[in-house]
Amino acid sequence: MKDQELLRYSRHILLEEIGIEGQEKLRAARMLIIGAGGLGSPVALYLAAAGVGQITLCDGDEVDLTNLQRQILHDSGSIGQAKVLSGQRRLAAINPEVRVVPLARRLASEELMELVAENDLVLDCCDNFATRHAVNRACVRHRRPLVSGAAIRFDAQVTVFDPRRADSPCYQCLFGEGQDLEETRCATMGVFAPLVGIVGSIQAAEALKLICGAGTSLVGRLLLVDGRNMTFRELRLGRDSSCAVCGGPGGPAP
């Protein structure tokens, strides 16, 4: 590690749970972020600042004026630009040592599978159930940890699914595909701006911990955030033995 890197990451290196070995693991890590909006913004900023070696940003949208209330990865000069290119520019300014791969499109199933296989960890920062289920299937197939977050109005949730662990549920165990779930979007329902910052920061923390092997992850625990009253609740999650994605008689799909 170069002298400048030792200085840049010195506050991490001072932590016994991370140290130089953990920082080297971060530098070697490749992470895939699905969504460069409200949640993806703090996630990407903290991962880049922490020195994650490669960050792949995936989002098919462009920056809109209404995004700027909460999507801190972007600024007024980014309006009309692809979010991933705006994000790439911002992350390069924060840490030029990090390689940022921008993908300005929605991923087809086959491409998503390949991308998940190429990365060490995936962060779900998207805003729709279809994408979340597709990402979950790919993570289970390739045994990649998935850090999942969601926020709407004043309410949010965050958890970790880790297919490498026999006791870990997957996203399908929690929200079965095909269930009659209401798809709510901040474009119509609104979202409290700092809430996505809180949840995105937790997602980034969980991702860094998983790579470094520090602390205890949120696997098997769903953290619920009430931003209106600033309270946190925790629900225990179990693996569904009949889950079509990670459970059942045949186990996870090969």
GURO-248996 format. One line per 10 residues: number of its first residue (from 1); their letters; for each residue x, y, z of C-alpha. Coordinates in steps of 0.02 Angstrom, whole numbers, padded with zeros to 5 digits, m for minus. Each point is the difference from the previous one (the first is absolute). Example, Ala and Ser with C-alpha at 12.3 -4.5 7.8 and 13.67 -1.06 7.14 Angstrom:
// GURO-248996
1) as) 00615/m00225/00390  00069/00172/m00033
***
This chain:
// GURO-248996
1) mkdqellrys) 00000/00000/00000  00069/00171/m00050  00037/00136/00128  m00144/00106/m00065  m00118/m00147/00022  00061/m00028/00177  m00042/00181/00037  m00167/m00001/m00090  m00061/m00156/00090  00092/00028/00164
11) rhilleeigi) m00159/00013/00104  m00057/m00170/m00063  00172/m00076/00022  m00001/00056/00182  m00153/m00109/00030  00051/m00171/00064  m00143/m00082/m00096  00062/00071/m00165  00186/00044/00004  00112/m00011/m00152
21) egqeklraar) m00062/m00176/m00042  m00181/00055/m00004  00042/00154/m00103  00091/m00110/m00125  m00156/m00107/m00012  m00102/00155/m00039  00123/00053/m00134  m00015/m00171/m00081  m00191/m00005/00013  m00123/00022/m00144
31) mliigagglg) m00174/00059/00044  m00157/00018/m00107  m00124/00138/00043  m00172/m00018/m00078  m00073/00175/m00004  00089/00169/00009  m00141/00097/00082  m00046/00039/00180  00073/m00158/00077  00136/m00028/m00128
41) spvalylaaa) 00069/00176/00028  00062/m00020/00180  00047/m00181/m00034  00112/00048/m00146  00075/00150/00089  00050/m00098/00155  00065/m00151/m00096  00108/00111/m00109  00063/00100/00149  00041/m00164/00089
51) gvgqitlcdg) 00108/m00059/m00144  m00101/m00141/m00079  00103/m00049/m00152  m00138/m00008/m00131  m00177/00065/00006  m00123/m00041/m00138  m00145/00123/m00007  m00155/m00061/m00089  m00147/00117/m00036  m00094/00038/m00160
61) devdltnlqr) m00068/00170/00053  00058/00179/m00024  00015/00131/00135  m00158/00103/00024  m00026/00158/00103  m00116/m00096/00117  00142/m00121/00041  00112/00132/00078  m00099/00011/00163  00074/m00167/00055
71) qilhdsgsig) 00117/m00073/m00131  00161/00077/00064  00110/m00087/m00128  m00063/00129/m00128  m00008/00189/m00012  m00086/00135/m00104  00131/m00017/m00136  m00046/m00184/m00020  m00181/00031/m00053  m00035/m00092/m00162
81) qakvlsgqrr) 00156/m00107/00017  m00002/m00188/00026  00004/m00033/00187  00142/m00123/m00016  00109/00127/m00092  m00042/00136/00126  00044/m00125/00137  00161/m00050/m00084  00055/00182/m00008  m00041/00030/00183
91) laainpevrv) 00085/m00158/00062  00157/00038/m00100  00010/00169/00087  m00014/m00085/00170  00123/m00142/m00031  00090/m00014/m00168  00076/m00166/00054  m00169/m00087/m00013  m00053/m00071/m00168  m00180/00042/m00040
101) vplarrlase) m00090/m00097/m00137  m00159/00090/m00059  m00141/m00101/m00077  m00136/00117/m00063  m00133/m00131/m00032  m00117/m00123/00079  00081/m00170/00001  m00075/m00149/m00089  m00004/m00162/00100  00153/m00078/m00082
111) elmelvaend) 00108/00157/00017  m00054/00020/00181  00052/m00179/00038  00171/00031/m00077  00026/00163/00094  m00046/m00076/00168  00120/m00143/m00032  00140/00125/m00037  m00025/00098/00162  00033/m00046/00181
121) lvldccdnfa) m00155/00084/00072  m00161/00081/m00062  m00096/00148/00071  m00184/00013/m00044  m00041/00185/m00008  m00139/m00011/m00129  m00183/00048/00014  m00102/m00145/m00069  m00040/m00180/00048  00037/m00074/m00172
131) trhavnracv) 00181/00057/00004  00021/m00051/00181  m00058/m00176/m00037  00111/m00013/m00153  00151/00059/00101  m00043/m00121/00140  m00008/m00149/m00119  00170/00045/m00072  00077/00020/00173  m00067/m00169/00058
141) rhrrplvsga) 00059/m00083/m00160  00177/00067/00017  00006/00003/00192  00031/00186/00013  m00049/00101/00155  m00143/00122/m00034  m00022/00158/00104  m00180/00056/m00022  m00078/00167/00044  m00165/00089/m00033
151) airfdaqvtv) m00078/00165/00053  m00164/00091/m00031  m00081/00147/00088  00071/m00008/00178  00023/m00190/00006  00146/m00108/m00050  00076/m00172/00018  00170/m00079/m00025  00069/m00176/00014  00133/m00117/m00068
161) fdprradspc) m00028/m00163/m00093  00153/m00113/m00009  m00021/m00160/m00102  00169/m00062/00063  m00084/m00033/00168  m00120/m00145/00021  m00106/00098/00123  m00022/00155/m00109  m00169/00036/m00079  m00008/00083/m00170
171) yqclfgegqd) m00109/00143/m00063  m00128/m00125/m00066  m00020/m00072/00176  m00051/00173/00061  m00100/00063/m00150  m00060/m00142/m00107  m00005/00039/m00185  m00178/00009/m00061  m00068/00056/00169  m00127/00141/m00007
181) leetrcatmg) 00121/00135/00058  m00032/00183/m00029  00136/00080/m00107  00028/00172/00075  00117/00128/m00076  00066/00163/00070  m00058/00089/m00159  m00178/m00020/00062  00020/m00031/00187  00148/00109/00047
191) vfaplvgivg) 00152/m00043/00105  00085/00090/00145  00170/00048/m00070  00114/m00044/00149  m00083/m00171/00016  00083/m00067/m00158  00164/00067/00067  m00024/m00097/00162  m00045/m00163/m00088  00132/00019/m00136
201) siqaaealkl) 00133/00029/00132  m00054/m00158/00090  00009/m00096/m00164  00176/00065/m00031  00051/m00047/00177  m00066/m00177/m00021  00090/m00020/m00166  00167/00058/00072  m00021/m00112/00153  m00036/m00151/m00109
211) icgagtslvg) 00157/00025/m00104  00111/00032/00152  m00080/m00134/00107  m00035/00127/00136  m00142/m00010/00127  m00168/m00084/m00023  m00102/00026/m00157  m00187/00026/m00017  m00024/m00176/m00070  m00163/m00069/00072
221) rlllvdgrnm) m00051/00171/00067  m00109/00131/m00082  00035/00174/00067  m00154/00113/m00009  00025/00188/00008  m00139/00121/00048  00070/00167/m00056  m00148/00098/00066  00032/m00051/00180  00182/m00054/m00027
231) tfrelrlgrd) m00024/m00174/00070  00080/m00163/m00054  m00079/m00172/00014  00073/m00168/m00043  m00093/m00152/m00067  00076/m00173/m00005  m00004/m00084/m00170  00008/m00186/m00034  00034/m00096/m00158  m00156/m00069/m00085
241) sscavcggpg) 00030/m00185/m00030  m00126/00004/m00143  00076/00155/m00082  00004/m00020/m00189  00167/00092/m00011  00109/m00053/00148  m00096/m00143/00082  m00106/m00150/m00041  00050/m00182/m00018  00133/00038/m00130
251) gpap) 00074/00150/00091  00063/00152/m00095  m00001/m00004/m00189  00169/m00056/m00070
***
